[in-house]
Amino acid sequence: MNDWFEAEQHVERAHEAYEAGRWDEAESELREALARNPYQAEWQFNLGLTLEAAGRHADAMDAFARASSLNTEDAQSPLYAGINALRAERPTDALQWLERAERLEPASVEVCVHRIEAFAMLGEHDNAETAFYLGQSIEPDEPELYAAMAESLMDRKQYDKAVWCLREAARLDPELPRVQARLAEAYAATGRTERARQLYLRELRKYPGDTDTLLDLGDLLMDMGRLDEAGEKFRRVLEIQPDCVDAHFALGELAERRGDAPTALRQYEVVLRLNPGYPAARRRVAQLVLDRVRDDDRALVHRLLRMELADVRARPDSFNNDDLDILGNLLLDAGLTREADQVFARLIDREPGSCRYHHLRSVALLESGKTVAGLEEVRRALAINPRFVPAIHNLALGSLRQGQWMRARYWIRQGLSIDREDSALRRLRVRLRLRAIGDLLRWVTRSAGGVFRRG
């Protein structure tokens, strides 16, 4: 009885701490209560709510799962477990919990909303549409259904349909959080930037401290060329949230746009101090340092790019093809050709039919001194696109380095038949015409009088 009384006291104190926003204290009190009586589903559920409020979504999912196991008839516990699995970016787990919630409460439109979100995260957009229509059959005027469906449509770049869904969501519930901001994003994607700007401002009139909307508006203003206004929005975010890495990164991008490399570097360095793994920050710092062409900075560039490459190996799904493309080219700029080869090989695995990726890998191999392998990649690029002049140039230059003069002459002719004005090929042709074989051999020994082209 004494343990029960003490457990109840801990629960009361946890409730007070939760109401005051002291999440750590609330968690500690609830765990003390559960240590005395671990079989209270309600307390486990409250622990889940506390962890959710603290942003610890994976832990919250586990707490709601325990609550569900203690009270198998409660539909809220699996529903909340599913929601937090989504926030923890575990959509497969989310679907399992949402299916359990649906079995307990088949007429729940909230389950349908989150199933749309889970299917969209998995790229299963047909299933997302099925969940949308099922939700409509339960509650046709549920605004969150339309908002969730809009996210799926945005992922597929079906912006006009997304606009329609978001307008319906806003009509059904004008107070729906960030509905105007999401509508603004859809309008911006279709080129209607002024309309998007007005919608962001409308959202900010309702929620002036919403940092996500401020950041989105700042990005839009940068795209519109209104750099002073964009900087004002990003600095406003930092007034509200001084450690916001997205705002510091955006100010770095803004400084780059203005040609202010020292300020950009300072902002990116702040980003890396706050979050060493922040996407693209290391690449931006490396590019800015490379642009200064100072040998004493090369070691820093190599260290940053190798850290980025280590992240690619550890978390490949976190890097899209554009990220890898930029990283591969930076590695080439820094002279890390073997590492660049690894990045472009990964891109080829993702898109084996890309002429450009085969071509870029050939550059990495050729600059690494792997002439035979490099020329083989060039041929693969040309098999995909026989009229790709940069690859033809590299095939000609590689042939020269191998002493194959007739083959080099053939490829120069081929390239000039496609683009008569290509300056790099014309320079190779002039050298072939003017030099005697002996002179040409000495020239080839000195790196063949040219460099391999990327584009």
N, C-alpha and C positions, 0 to 999 in steps of 0.2 A: 504493500500500500504506500510506503514511504517513497519507493522508486517511482510509482505512478504519480504521486503528488509532485515530486521533483521534475519529472518529465513534463508535466502540464505547465509548471512554472517556466521551464526552458522554452516551451512552445509560445507562451504568452510574451516572453521577452523577445523571441524571434519575430513575432507579429509586430511588436513595437519597432524593432530595428528595421524590418522590411518597410513599414510605413514611412520611416525616416530616411529610407534610401541607403541604409548601412548594410550592404549585402553581405560582406564578410562576417559581420557580427551575427546577422540573421542565420547565415549558414551554420556558423559554429554552434549557436543555440539549438538549432534543429538537429544537428548531428548528436549533440548531447542528449536530446530527448530520445532520438532513435537508438542510441546506445543502450538506453534503459528499456525501450520497447520498440523493437525493429519491425513490428507487425502492424503498425498503424498506416494504412494506405493514405489517409488524409495528410499525415505528416510527410510522407514521401512525396506526395503531390506538391505540398507547400515548398519542400526542398527544391523540387523541379522548377517551380515558379521563381524562387530566389536565384537559382543558378541561371535561369533564363534572363532575368533582369540584369544579372552581372555580365551577360554576354558569353557565358560558358555553355554553349549550346550542346556540345557533345556530352558533357556531364549532366546537363538538364535532361537530355534524352534518356540517359541511364536511370535517372531518378524517376522519371515518368514511367519507364519500363517496369521498375520495381513496384511502383504504385499500381500499375495494371495487373501485375502478377498477384498482388495482394487483394485486389478487388476486380475480379474478371468480368463483372457485369457493368463496370463504369466505362462509358464510351469516351469520356474526356481525357483519360490518361493516355490511351493509345493515340488519340488525336494530337495531343500536345507532344507526345514522343515523336510523332511524324513531323510536326511543324519544326521542332528543334533539330531533327535529323536534316531537314532541308536547310536550316540556317547553318548547320555544320557541313553543308555541301556533301551530304550522303543521301542522294535521292533514291537509291535502291532500298536502303533501310527505311526511308520515309514511306515509300509505297507499301512496304510490308505492314508498317504500323497503321497507315491510313486504311488499308484493306480490313484490318482488324476492327478499326473504329467503325467502318461502314457496315460490317456484319452486325455490330451491336446497335447501330443507329442508321438503318438504310436510307432514311429520308433526310440525311444531313447534307445541306448544300455546302457547308464549310469544308467537309471532306472533299467534295468535288473541286472546290477552289484550289486546295493544296495539291490535289492529284494533278491538276493542270500544270501547276508550278513544277512538280516533280518530273512529269513527262517532258516538259520543255527543257529542263536541265539535262535530261538524258538524250535530248534530240529526237524524242519519239512524239513528233508533233501531231501525227494522225490520232494517237491515243489521247493527246491533250484535247483535240477537238471533240473526241467521243465523250471525254469527261465534261467538257463544256456543255454539250447538248444534254447530257444526263442531268447536269445541274440545272439547266433551264427547265427541264421537265419537272423538277422539284420546286424551284422558285424562279420564275422567269424574270423577275425584276430585282435580282440580287446584283448590286453594282460591282462587288468584288469578283464575280464571275467574269464580267466583261474586262475588268482591269487585268486579271490573270491571263485571259485569252489574248489580250493585247501584247503581253510580254512574249508569248509564243510567236505571235505574228511579227513582232519586232525582230526576234531572233532570225526569222526567215526573210527579213527585209521586205515584208509585205506591209509597207508603211501606211498605205491608204486604208487598208482594212483595219490596221491597228488604230488609226485616227478615229474610224467609225466606232470601234469598241470603246475607246477611251471617252469619246463624246457621250456615248450611252451611259458609261459609268458616272461621268460628271453630271449628266442630267438626272440620274437616279439618286445620286448622293453628292451634291456640290461640296460637301465637307470631307469627302474621302481623301485621306492623306496623300499628298504628292500627285494627285490625279492630273492637275494642271501642268505640273512639271513633266510628267511622262508624256502628256499630250504635246507639250512644247518640244520634247525630244523627237517625237514622231514628225512634227512639222519641220523641224530643223533638218531631219534626214531627207525630206523631200524638197529641200531648198527654200522653204518658206521661213526664212530666218527672222524677219521682222515680226511675223505672227508668233513665232516661237519666243522671241524676246518679250513680247507683251504678256504671254502666258506665264513665263517665269516670274515676271514682275507681279502678276496677279497672285501667284502662289506665295510670293514673299510678302505681299500685303497681309495675307492670312497668317503666315508663319515666318516672321522676319528673321528669326534666328536659325532657320533650317539650313545647316551647312551644306547638305547635299545639293539643295537647289541653288545656293550661292555658287558652289563649284561648277555646277552645270551651266549656269548663266555666264560665269566667267569664261568657260570654254567656248560657249557660243559667241560671246563678244570678241574673243580672240579670232575666231573664224571669220567674224564680220570685219576684222581690222580695227576694232575699237579698243585699242590696247590699254589706254588710260583707264577706261571704265572696267575692263577685265581685271587690271591690277587692283583696283579699288575693291572689287568683289573678293578676290583672293585674300587681300589684307584684312577684310572684314571677317573672313573665316578664321584667320589667325587671332583676331581679337577675341573671338568666341572660344576657339580651341587652339591654343598656341602650339601644340605638338601635332597639328594635322599635317601629315606628310604629303597628302594630296595637294594641299595649298602651297606648301614649300616647293613641291615639284612643279606645279603650275607657274609659280613665280620664276622658277628657273627657265621654263620654256618661254615665258614672256621676255625674260632678259635675252635669251638667245635670239628671239624674233627681232629685238632691238639692236642686235650686234654687240651686246654688253656681256662678253664672255666671262670676265671676272665675277660679276654678280651672279651669273648663271651657275658658275662653279661653286660659289659660296652656298647657293640654295641647294644644289644637288648634294653637297657635302653634308648639309644639315639633314637632308633626307636620309642619307646613308648612316648618319649617327643615330637617327631615330629608328630606322628600319633598314639594317644592312642588306636585307634581301628584297628591297622594294623594286618592283619590275621596271626595267629600263634605266634606272638611275646610274648603275655602274656603266652601262653602255654610253650614256650621255657624258659622264665624266671622262671616260676614255676618249670619246670623239673630240671633246673640247681640248683635252691635253694633247692629243695627236695633232690637232690643228695648230698648236703653238710650235710644233716641230722643235722641241727641246730634248736633246738626248738624255738629260738627267731625269726627265719625266717618263722615259720609256719603261723603266722598271715598274712604275706605278700603273701604267696602262696595261702591261702584261699581267700584273697581279689582279687587277679588276676584271679583265677579260677572262682570265683562267677561273676566277671565282664564279663568273657568270656561266662559263661552260660547265663547271661542277654542278651548278644548280640545274642546268639542262639535263645532265645525266641523272640527277637525283629526282627531278620533278618534270619529266619531259612534257606532260600534258599541260603544264602551266605556261608553256611557250608556244604561241601560234607560229605559223609559217613566216609572217612578217617579222616577228621578233628574231627568229633564227636567221632570216635573210640579213637583217641589220647586223647581227652578231657575227655572222660569217664574213661579211665585208669589212667589219672593224678588225677582225683577226687578220685578214689579208693586209689591211692598212698598217697594222702593227708588226707585220712580218712573221706572224704566227701561222705559217702556212699549213703545218701538219694539223693543228687544231682546227683551222678553217676547213680542211678536208673532212674532218669528222662531222662538222656542222652541216656541210652541204651533202654529205652522204646520208645524214639523217633526213634532210629535206627530200632527197631522192626517194628514200623509203616511203615517205608520205605521198609524194607526187611523182611516180616514176615516169610519167609522160611529160614532165616539164623540161623543155629544151633549155631554159635559162638555168635551172639548177644543175643539170649535167654540165653546162658550159662553165658555171662558176666553180664546180668541183674540178674541172679540167684546169682552170687557172691555178687553183691551190696546188694541184699535183705538179703542174709544170714549174711553178715557182719554187716548189720543194725539190726540184731536180729530178722528179720522177717522170721523165719525158715519155717513156713508152706508155705508162698508165695514163698520163695526161692526154696524150693524143688519142688513146682509146676512148676516153670520156668525150673528147671533142667529136669524135665520129658518132658517138651515141647522140650527142646534141644535134648533129647534122642529119642523122637518120630521122629525127623527129621534125626538124625544120631545115631543109636543105638550103634555104635562103638566108640563114642567120649569119650576117657578115662578120660580127666579132669572132665567132667560132672559126670561120674560114680564115680570118687573119691569123688566129693562133695556130691553126693547122699549118699555114704557110711558114710562120716563124719557127714552129717546132721542127718542121722539115729542114729549115736552114740550119738549126742547131745540130741536127743529125747529119748534116752534109749532103742532104738529098736536094740538089739544086733544081733538077728538072721537076720534081714533085712540087717544090716550093713555087716555081714559076707557074705550074698548072693551077695551083690554088689561088695565086694572086690573080690570074686571068679570070677564074671563076668568080672571085669576089668582086672584081671590077665590072664584070658583066651584069652583076646585080646592082651595084652602086658605083657608078663611074667616078663619083666625086669623093669617095672614101679616102681621106688624107693619109691614114696609116698604111693602107695597101699601096697607095701611090708612092709613098716613101720607100717601101720595100721594093717596088718595081724599079724605081730610079737606081737604087743601090745595085740591084741585079744587072742593070744595063751598063752601069758606069765602071764597075769593078771587074777586074780580071779575076780568074779563079783563085789565084794565089792570094790576092788582096782580100777576096771574099772569105777565104779560109781564115786569115788572120782576124778579120772582122767578126766572124762567127765565134772565134775563140774569146773575143772580148764581148760576149753575151749577145751576139747576133745583131747588134745595132738597134734593138727595140725591146719593148716590154710586152708581156702578154696582156691582152685587153679583156676587161670584164664586160663592157657593154658599148 
